[in-house]
Amino acid sequence: MDEYWGKLTAGGGKEVECGWLKDKSGLSWQIVPTILSKLMGDTDPEKAKRVMQAMLKMKKIDIEGLKRAYAQQ
């Protein structure tokens, strides 16, 4: 994920939010870690809600931050 993010934001790319960015040509991309669907798809709606709320505050998605939100009691 970091590799793609770095390459796409290099040379004038712009970070947006929730894993979205625009490359130097203005093309939009969303870089999403595979673990996001697991965390968001949990049967406990409170865990999924915490993960969503954490993600909404991020530009580049921080996997460890998502895991902390998921585990929070």
C-alpha positions as CSV (number, residue, x, y, z in Angstrom):
1,M,0.0,0.0,0.0
2,D,2.8,2.4,0.9
3,E,4.5,1.8,-2.4
4,Y,1.5,2.6,-4.5
5,W,0.6,5.6,-2.4
6,G,4.2,7.0,-2.7
7,K,4.3,6.5,-6.5
8,L,0.9,8.0,-7.1
9,T,1.5,11.1,-5.0
10,A,5.0,11.7,-6.3
11,G,5.5,14.5,-8.6
12,G,2.5,16.6,-7.7
13,G,-0.1,14.1,-6.6
14,K,-2.5,15.1,-3.9
15,E,-3.8,13.2,-0.9
16,V,-7.6,13.6,-0.4
17,E,-9.3,11.4,2.3
18,C,-10.4,7.9,3.1
19,G,-7.6,6.4,1.0
20,W,-8.3,8.6,-2.0
21,L,-5.7,10.6,-3.9
22,K,-5.2,12.3,-7.2
23,D,-2.1,11.5,-9.2
24,K,-0.1,14.2,-11.0
25,S,-2.4,14.0,-14.0
26,G,-5.5,14.5,-11.8
27,L,-6.7,10.9,-12.0
28,S,-8.4,9.8,-8.8
29,W,-7.4,6.5,-7.1
30,Q,-8.4,4.8,-3.9
31,I,-5.8,2.7,-2.2
32,V,-7.5,0.3,0.2
33,P,-5.8,-2.4,2.3
34,T,-7.3,-5.8,2.0
35,I,-7.9,-6.0,5.8
36,L,-10.4,-3.2,5.6
37,S,-13.2,-5.4,4.3
38,K,-12.6,-7.9,7.1
39,L,-12.7,-5.2,9.8
40,M,-15.7,-3.5,8.3
41,G,-17.6,-6.8,7.7
42,D,-17.5,-7.8,11.4
43,T,-20.8,-9.1,12.7
44,D,-20.4,-6.7,15.7
45,P,-21.8,-3.4,14.3
46,E,-20.0,-1.4,17.0
47,K,-16.6,-2.6,15.8
48,A,-17.4,-1.9,12.2
49,K,-18.6,1.6,13.2
50,R,-15.4,2.4,15.0
51,V,-13.4,1.3,12.0
52,M,-15.4,3.5,9.7
53,Q,-15.2,6.5,12.0
54,A,-11.4,6.0,12.2
55,M,-11.1,5.7,8.4
56,L,-13.1,8.9,7.9
57,K,-10.4,10.9,9.7
58,M,-7.5,9.5,7.6
59,K,-6.1,10.5,4.3
60,K,-3.8,7.6,3.6
61,I,-5.4,4.6,5.4
62,D,-3.4,3.6,8.5
63,I,-3.8,-0.1,9.0
64,E,-2.6,-0.1,12.6
65,G,-5.0,2.8,13.3
66,L,-7.9,0.7,11.9
67,K,-6.8,-2.3,14.1
68,R,-6.7,-0.1,17.2
69,A,-10.2,1.3,16.5
70,Y,-11.5,-2.3,15.9
71,A,-10.0,-3.6,19.2
72,Q,-11.2,-0.7,21.3
73,Q,-13.7,-1.5,23.9
